[in-house]
Structure formats: structure tokens, C-alpha cells
């Protein structure tokens, strides 16, 4: 059975549109920072390698379709009577490049989320919250590097197998399908952890229930990446279950399709909070400062010494509307207690 996502038109459209959307989203993110007169932070800079890698993935997929390496049934020579998996195709090389770039792209995107949270919630470098985010960032980095090298040496030092047939991969390399499934499962679990981490932190704030839900809603904008991650996991599990039964090129096409979709959606999701504030002419800085006001119990002087706090301009205060952050800032004392 051939699925619509293995049709050349759908594959090219997905790779092209997603790459363009990512470039636009990241460009708007940087423009928003400039408009808000905020310094670019680590979470912003990590978007650059992310969008470069995902765009490179999109280009490789379009190239593969143009060369009939993917999204087309395997072309069997008229005089060939053997196993179709023995036919040498260039799709293996494209898949290998994809396997190398994808873990790095996901690592940068996930780290961007975490550095963004750290910038908002961390008041003291020695706080447990800072250690939590630092630990998650290290975990994301280690997993990305580990899966990169696992993909790089999936055939050991027998790199020639990567330019051979599907049968060569099966005979000389690790179980590729289960390797990519493990990447997908790990990524999905990390996504869940990253998305839910801000919820208990916001829930501890001295806010009304309505305001807590509103603030949590801002952070949950990134949860759209969870949907894409889950869809990819479901489809990849199905592919692993069926193996290379049928046409191997079409099986690989589905794998590549869902990979570029998930990574592309994740970049947009990472930019959504900033883009929302851009559309509403808001700045993250007042929200960051207000959140730190609530978390901190040391007063404004200790913030200045730690180097974390920045002064909120009167103009930026006047721009706040979303989730009543302006009310949070004005109704909250520096010691984290609400002023009646």
C-alpha cells in the first residue's frame, strides 16, 4: 500500500514549505529581539544551527526526489531476477546524511527551549531550578552527540556499505530501523519533560488560578512539537514493525518525511512565544522580570549583584497585556509576596 506522504509532490512540498517557514520564523524571532531592544541570548543563537540543519535536510530530500532516490518505487531493470533489496540506490546515502543531521538539529532546538526557560525562571545560579535546567541541557547535549556518533558508525568502519544496497545495510550495519526508533522515543520523552517542566514552576507563583493558567498557556505554545513528535513516533513504530517489506525506497521516504516535519514544526514551536509577543507588540523582558520578582526573596539589590536582572523600561511596562503580566508585576512585591 502506498501512502500519500510517499508521493513526490507531497514530499517536495513538505520539505520546501517547512524549510521556508522555519527561516521566516527564526528571522522574525531575531527581528523581534531587535525591536524590543533585548540582547540576543543563547536560546536565540541556537536557532541558527537549528534552521541551517533543517534546511539542509529539506534540500537533501528535494535532491533525493529529483534523482528518484526517494518518493519513487525502486526501478527494477528488466533483466533483474533477484531480490529488489540487492539493487544499489542512492537513497542510502541521503538517509545517512539525514541520520547525522537530525539528532544535532533536535539537540539545538531542545536546548533552545531549555535555555529560554532558564533565562526566565533562574534567579540564583546556585538554585535548584538552575541545576535542573543545567542537568536537562547536559542530558539533551549528550543524547544528541551519542545518536550522532551512533549514526556515523552504524556500519562500523565499513563506510562503503552506506553507498551500497539495502541488503548491504542489513548485512553490515546495526539494526538501522531500531536505531532510529530509539532516537525517536528518546526525543519524544525529552519533549514531554521539556514541555511540562515550566508547569510546576508557574504553579508555585503567588497568582490567581486564572493567571496561572494564562501563563502556563504561553509556555504550552511549544507543545505543538509534541504532536509532531508523537505522529512521527507512531509512524516509525509502524515502519519498524513491518520492516523492509514492500518497496524499501518508499519505506525510507516515510521516515524522511516525518523527520523533516517534526524538526520543522519544532523550530516554529520554539519561536512561537516570541512571535506571539511580536504580533501583540509585547516584550518578554517584563514577563521575565515579573517572574523573577515572584521567585526571588532576596530583593532587587541581590538581583543586580547576581547579574541576572535587567531594568524594565517604562515603555515596555506599558505594552503588557497578555496573561495580565503587567498586573503580576505591579501587584507583586520584590520579596515575592503579593501586595494587597
N, C-alpha and C positions, 0 to 999 in steps of 0.2 A: 504494500500500500504506500502511495506517495503522498506526503503531506504538502500543504500549500507553502509551508516555510522552506521547502526544498526547491521551489520554483525559482529560476534565475531572477525574474523581475522582483519578487519579494525579497530575495537575499540582497540584491544590489540596492534596493530602496531602503531597507533597514540599515545597511552599513553606511550608506551615504547620508541619509536623513539624521541618524543618530550622531554621526561624527559632526555634522554641521550644527546640530542642536547643542552639543557639548561645547563646541568652540564659541557659540553665541553666549551660552550660559556662563562660561568662565570669563569671557570678555566683559559681560555685564557685571559680574562679580567684582572685577578689578575696577571697572568704571564707578561702581557704587562706592567702593572704598575711597576712591579719589574724590568723589563728590561729597562724601561725608568727612573728608579730610582726616581719615584714620590711617594709621600706619599699617602696611601690609604685614601680616603675621604668618607664622609657619603654616597654618591651615590654608591660607590663601596661596602661598607659594607651592604647596603640594598639588594644587590643581593643575599646575603647568605640566609636570611629568605625566600626570593622570590623563590629561586631554591629548598629549602627544602620543602616548601609548595606545589609547583607544582609537585615535585617528589612524595610527599606523595599522592597527588591527583591521579597521574598516577598509583601508586601502588594500591590504593583503587579501581580504575577502573579495573585493571587487576585481582585483587582478586574477584571483583564482577562478571566478565566474567567467571572466573574459577569456581565459585559457581553457575553459571547460574542465578545469581541475576539480571543481565542486559545483553543486547545483545542477549537474547533468549526470545521467546514467553512465556507467562505465562503458566506454566504447570497446567492444569486443571485436577483434579482427575476424574476418570471415573464415580464415583457415585455423582459428584457435579452437582447440577442443578440451583444454584443461580447466582448472579452477579459476574463475574470474579474479580471485584474490591474488593470483600469481601475476596479474598484469601490472606492470610498472606505471604508476601515475604520479604526477607532481603534487597531488593533494597532501601527501605525507609531509613534504617539506613545509607547506603552508600551515598545516596543523602543528608542526613542531615549533615554528615561529610564533604561532598563536599561543601555544602552551607556555612559551617563555615569557611573552609579554603580559599575559593575563594576570598571573599572580602579582607581578610588580604593579600593574595598574590598580588592582584591588587593594594592595597594600597601601599605596599612596592615598587612595580615596578613603579607606577606613581610618588611616592615620589623620587625615584632614578633619574628619568628624571628631575624633578624639581630641586633637589639639584645639579645635573650636570649643568643645565643652570645657577643656582645661582653662582656656582663656576666660571663660565666663564664671566658672564655679570656684576656681582656685584662688584663695586669698593669701594663704600662707604656704610657702614651699615645703614646710615640714608637716603639713596637714595630711590626714589620712586620705582625703579626696585627691590631693596631688599624687600621692603614692598609688592610688587606684588607677588614675589615668595614665601615669607613667608605666605601670605594670601592663596595662592593656596595650599601650603603644608598643612596648617591647614585644609583647606576645604577637601583635599584628606583624611587626617587622620580622621576627623570627620565622613565623609561618610563611610569609611571602618569600623570604630568602630560601627556606627549606624546599618549598614547592618549585621554586625557580631551578634550583640545582637538581631536584628530583626529575624535572622535565628535561633539563640539559643532558643528564646522564641516564636517561631512561633506557638507553641501549648500551649502557656502559661506555666503553671507548670505541665501540663498533658503530661509528657515526655513519658509515656507508649504508647501514640498514635504513637510515632515515631518507635515503634517496632511492630506495627500492620499492618493493611492492608491499601490499598489506600483509601478505604472508610472511615477508621478511620481518616486519614489525612483530608479528605474533610469535615468530620463532626465536628472535634475537633480543627482544626487549621485554621489559617488565609488562605486567598486565596494564596496558595503557588506559583502558576504559575504567578500571577500578582506581587508577591513579587520579584521573580527572574527576571521578566521583568523590574521592576523598577530599580533593581541593574544593569541590562544590559544597560538600557537607560542612567542612571546616569554615568556609566563608559564610554559609548561612547561619551557623551557630554564633560566629563573631558578629554578624549583622544584628542578630537578636540582642546580644549583650550590649552592643553599642547603642541601639535604639532605646532600650529600656533603662540604661544607666542614669540618664538625667531625671527619670520619673521620681525615684525616692528622694533625690536631692531637692527637687522642686517641692515635693510634698512636705518637706520639713520646714519650708518657708512660712513665716508668720503672715499668711494671706487667707482670704476667704476661699471657700471651695470653688466658687466661680472663677476667681482669678487664678487659682492653681491649675484648673482645667485649661484655662486660656493659655497660660504659659506653657504647659505640657503640650498643648496643641501645636505651638510654634516648633517645638523640638521634634514632634512626631511627623513633621513635614517630610523628614528624611525616611520615613517608614515606607515610602513608595518603592524604595530599593528592595525592601523585604519581599514585596510581591513579586518583583522580577527575579529575585534570588530563589524564591520558592518555586516559581514556574520552571526555572532552569533546573532546579534540583529534581523536580518531578519528571521532567522530560529526560534528563540524563539518567535517572534511575531506570526509566523505561528502556532507554537505549542499551544500558549495561545488561539489563535483563534479557534482551533479545540478541545481544552480541552483534556480530557482523553478518547476521542472516540477511539475505537480500543484497542490495547494492551497497557496497562499502562507501562509495562516494556520497551517497545520499545520507548515510548514517553520519558521516563526518560533517556534512553540510548542516544538519540539525544541531550538532554540537557547537559549531562555529556560530551559527545564527543566535542561539540562546546566550552564548558567551558575550557577543558584542551588544546584545540587547541589555543584558544585566549590567555590564560595565558602563554602558552609555547612560542608562537610567540612573545609576548610582551617582554619576558625576552631576547630573541635573539635580538630583535629590540633595546632594551636598551643598549646592548653590541656592536652593530654594529659600532658606531663611533669609539670606542676604537679599535675594531678588524680591522677596515679599516686602522687605523694608524699603527697597529702592522704589518699587511701584507705589508705595504709600508715603514716599519721601520721609522715611524714618532712618534712624541710625541705630546700630547695635550697641554703640557705646553707652547711651543712657541705660539700656537694659542691663548691660554688663555691670555698670556702676551700681545700679539699684539692687541687683542680685548680690553683689559683694557687700553692700550696706547691710543686707539682711543676714548674710552668712558671717560677717565679721563681728567680733565682740571686743575688738581692740581699739576702736575709734579711728578717726581719719588720719591721725598722725602716724599710727603704726602702718597704715597702708602706704603712706608716702615713703617710709623707710624701707618697706619691702620692695618698692619699685613696681608694684602691680597696678596701683590706682592711677587714673588719669583724670584731669579736671573735666567736668561736664560743662560745656558752654551753655549760656542761656538760650541760644538759638536752638540747640539740639534738644533742650528740655521742652521747648515749646512744640516740637514736632511729634511728641509721643502721643499715640492714640491706642495702638494695638495692645491688647491684653491689659489695658489700664496700667501700663508700666509707669506712666507719669504719676499715677496715684500711689503706686508702690513706692516710688522714690520720695514723694512729698509726705507720705503718711508713715514713713518708716524712719526710725531714729538710727543714728550711727552705731548704736550698740546692738542693733538687730531687733529691737523691740518696737512694736507698733505704737505710734503716738496717738492717743485718743483724740 
